[in-house]
């Protein structure tokens, strides 16, 4: 069980490129990286617009002198400091990933890059070569693969619980781009522009996520042949908004992947189902705490995150134990946010005009327990409150 203690002696000195105000993924990077004190956010080039980036960096507590106009200045200036950054996360549109990752590695920095790493295999291999030569770590943010139930699935496959693996059925099929919303939404606009998104929209943008889940779960996952059909259903789109992919795997298993942005009514629709000769498992990212385990001829089971019956490898990274919903982290963050604002207002002598569980909530809880006990001890009778 993780207790948030340090996993490294000193937090990795860390910066971000992109992930500025209003970006989809910046906050998720920041809150995940700093949660266990493993990384300290000390610098950044947070936005395409330098002024907005600096203002944003300052607003999240970064030293104004270390909020840079662009990533090249970030690398150059940080290299001059004794306490300069050691690692950088890249959370910018896809077309920038190759040049930024390459420049970061050449500057001696470890990298966490958003997917896709780049557009061409030769470029990806080149980045891998530089990283190997420099002895640097490159992490690619296939974020869902960090879920505890993916480790459980990996252990189940490795231990033969499913038998011989025959089929892998994957999908990431949402409905959010079922109309031409790229006309108003900048985060969708670049995803539909081949100059910024690369040669694919949904295959890269969402399809790569379940693909990596399969790679993480099946340690010998190796594609031998592949067939892909892609199409754009919304008028004037150059890149595909729907794709079907069939794959033959080494060892004889077959896999399918459906990537879509026009699956009306679906929020994410990311799923992986692994079918073996004895049993199947299935995981959906919208209900991540449950892993369906279906043995042929037996009633279906649902394995729960954090439960003691999971394999030890899946319990190592448990954070809050079974039962507590993961949304608890968000709920607690919201309360800490409100506590902080209230404390700050109190320091300034201002009155708080929003609610939070305050001292009166504490009093009410204590009184309620006292009255319950009093009623029960009197033989479960009505008492005045
Ligand atoms: P976004 O358009 O919402 O935000 C992009 C951010 O990058 C903005 O703040 C923008 O100002 C900044 N930016 C752009 N060019 C820059 C530059 N040259 N220098 C500095 N900052 C720059 O995009 P997003 O949805 O957050 O996506 C960013 C990346 O994250 C993409 O590669 C996307 O594929 C990936 N992504 C991954 C996941 C995941 O689950 N891992 C989810 C969403 C997005």
Boltz pocket constraint, residues with backbone or C-beta under 6 A from the ligand:
constraints:
  - pocket:
      binder: B
      contacts: [[A, 17], [A, 18], [A, 19], [A, 20], [A, 21], [A, 22], [A, 23], [A, 24], [A, 25], [A, 26], [A, 45], [A, 46], [A, 47], [A, 48], [A, 49], [A, 69], [A, 70], [A, 71], [A, 90], [A, 91], [A, 92], [A, 93], [A, 94], [A, 96], [A, 114], [A, 115], [A, 116], [A, 141], [A, 142], [A, 143], [A, 186], [A, 187], [A, 205]]
      max_distance: 6.0
